[in-house]
Amino acid sequence: MAVKIEKKIVGYNVKKTEEAEAPQQPANSEPKPVEMNENIARPDFLLGTTYKIKPPVSEHAFYITINDIILNEGTDHESRQPYEIFINSKSMEHFQWVIALTRVISAVFRKGGDIAFLLEELLSVHDPNGGYYKKGGVFVPSLVAEIGAVIEKHMKALGIIESEELSDAHKRMLAEKRADYESRQKAANGDSNNAEEPAFPANATMCKKCSQKAVILMDGCQTCLNCGDSKCG
């Protein structure tokens, strides 16, 4: 559409293409929060947490250190994200694959995004020689799986992964079932106050959900006294 100029032209300039195409940013717009990505350079200071595990398949303990970076510090979007992992031990027979594992995991940390798939892969690794039980009676399918469990614990502590906690009603139901079962066992075997009671019944079997030997047959249904998992729903 033609525009008629009715005033005298006193000056002019040519608008550059870049200026014409550049989007106009609102004056009061806030910068977009920084999310974890592989282009973030390693800062001079990182927050670290070290976990100790002592698997029976190794003569020496393993020390797992996870260093975290603070993103958007001082803003409403401040968050603590894992940046790198180190695993140290005197067990030199595991040296090569441990170093390789730490480098791969650290690369996944720095890549950003959802890393739940990493935990699923680590926790599903099974030792061909069989797993082992750690303190508390929890079954661990492999050393790699226990390392994955440590990373999962760290993620839950940072709030990246939500902890699956039982409701109060569910806890009361489990306590009632356990008390009922123990009272039946005492009535059948005689009450013995001298023997130390185990964490769960001695004849309990392994729970596929929480890896605890806490599954018993109660009212014709296999029920876990630890996590509440039941074949009957």
N, C-alpha and C positions, 0 to 999 in steps of 0.2 A: 504494500500500500504506500503510495507516495505521500510525503509529508511536506507541506509548504512552509518555508522558513520566512517569517515576517520580520525578524529582527536582524540587525547587522552582525555579521560574523567577525569576531575580534580575535579568535584563535582556535586552534584545533590540535588534536593528537590522535595517533592510531592505537587502538586497543589491541594488545597482543592476544594471540590465540590461547595461550596458557591461562591468561587472566579470564578470558571469556568462558573457558571450560571448567575452571576451578570452582567447586561448590562453595557457596557462602556458608560459613560456620556461624552459628548464633553466638553472640558476644558472651552470654552467660552459660554456655555449654560446658559440662564437665568432661575431662579426659576419660577415655574408655579404660576400665581396669585392666591391668596387665595379667595375662594368663600364662601359665607355665608353657614354655616352648624351647626348642633346642638352640635358639638364637640368643638366649639370655646368658651373658658371660658370667663365669664363676666369680662371686665377690670374694673379698679378702677374708671375710668373717662369715662362718656358718654355725648354726646351732646343732650340736651333735648329741646323740643318745646311744649308749653302748649296752648291749644285752649279752649275757653269758649263757651258753648252753653246754651241757656235758653229756653228749650221747654215749651210750654204752658201746657203740661200735667203734669208738675212737679212744685212744689212751689219754689224749689231752682235750681240754676244753676249747670251745670256739668262742671268740669275742666278735660280735656283730655290731658295727657302728654305722648308724644312719645319720647323715648330715642333712639338715633342712635349710631351705632358703626362705627369707621373709619377702613376700610380694606385696606391693602397694602399701608399704610401711607408713604408718601415721594417718591412714585414711579409713573410711568405713569399710573398704574392701580388703583390708589387711588379712593375709592368710599365710600359713606356714605349710610349705610343700617339700616333700623329700627331693633331694638333689643328687645324692650319691650314697654308695654303700661300700663299706670295707669289711672284710672278714679276716681275722688273724687267728693263728693257731700254731702250736709247735708240731702238729701232725703234718709232716712234709709229704706224706703219701697222698694227701688231698690237694696239694698246692696248685697244680695246673688247672684242674677243673674249678676250684674255688675262685682263682683269679679270673678265669673266663666268665664265671657266673656273675661276679661282682661288676665286671665291665658291661655285660649285657643288661643287668638290672639297672645300673646307673644310667645307661643310655635310654632305657624306657622311662625312667624318672624324668630325665631332662626333656624328653619328647613331649610330655604333658598329655592331657586327655585322661580318659578312663583307663586305669591300670588294673581293673578287677580281673581281667583275663590273665594277667601275669600271676596273680595269686592262685587262680584256679589251676594253672599249669604246674606251678611249683608244688601245691598241696596234693596233686594227683600222681606225683612221681613215687613209684614203689621200688624198693630195693629187692632185687631178685633173690637175695639171701634171707629175706624176711625183715619185717620192721622190728620195733622194740617199744617197750613201755617206758615213759618218763615218769617223773615224780607226780603222784596224784592218780596214777593208774590210767593215764591217757595214752592211747595207742598212737604211735607215729610210724607211718609206712616207710619213711626213709629220712636220711639226714637232710636231703634237699627239701623235703616236706616240712621239717622242723624249722629250717631257715625261712621257708614261706610263711609258717605260722608266726614267726617273730616279726616279719614285715607286716603281716595282717594286724598283729597286736599294735604295732607302731601307727599304722593307718587309723585304727580305731581311736588311739590316744589323740591323734591330730583332728579327729572328727571327719576325716575323708570317707571313712566307712562307718556306717551306723552299726552299733552293737545290737544283736538280737537278744534282748532281755525278756525273760518270762514275766507275765503280768502277775500281780499279787494273788489274783484268784487261781491262776495256774500253779503258783508256788504252794498255795494252801492245799490244792488238790493233790499235788505230788507228796506233800508232807503227810497228808491223811492216808494216802495209799501206802506210803513207806511204813508208817506207824502200824497200820493194819497188818501189813505183811510180816513185820518183825514180831508183832504180838502172836500171830499164828505160828511162827517159827519157834518162839519161846515156849508156847503151849505144847507144841509137838515134841520138842527136844529137851524140855525142862529149862527152867530159868537159871542161868549161870551168870553171876555178877562178877566172877573172877576173871573171865576171859575178856580181852580187849575186843570190842566190836569193830569190825572193818568198816570202811567208808560206805560200802554197799554190800549186799548179801554175797556170801562166798560163791554161791552157785549162779550168780548173775552172768549173763553173756554180753558180748560186745554190741554196742549200739552203733549202727552204721552212720547215724547222723552226727553224734558228738564224740565218737570213739572212746566212750567210757564203758567199762564192764559194769553196767547198771541195768540191763534189761532182764526183767523177771516175768513170769507167767502169773498174771493177776486177773481173776475172774474170767479165765479162758482167753485172755488177750495179752500179747507180748507188749509190755510197757516199760519205757526207760524212766528210771527214778531220778535221772540227772537232768535231762532236757524235756521230758514229757512226750517224746515221740511214741506213737502207738499205732499198731496195725489196724486198730478198730476206729481210728479217727478221733 
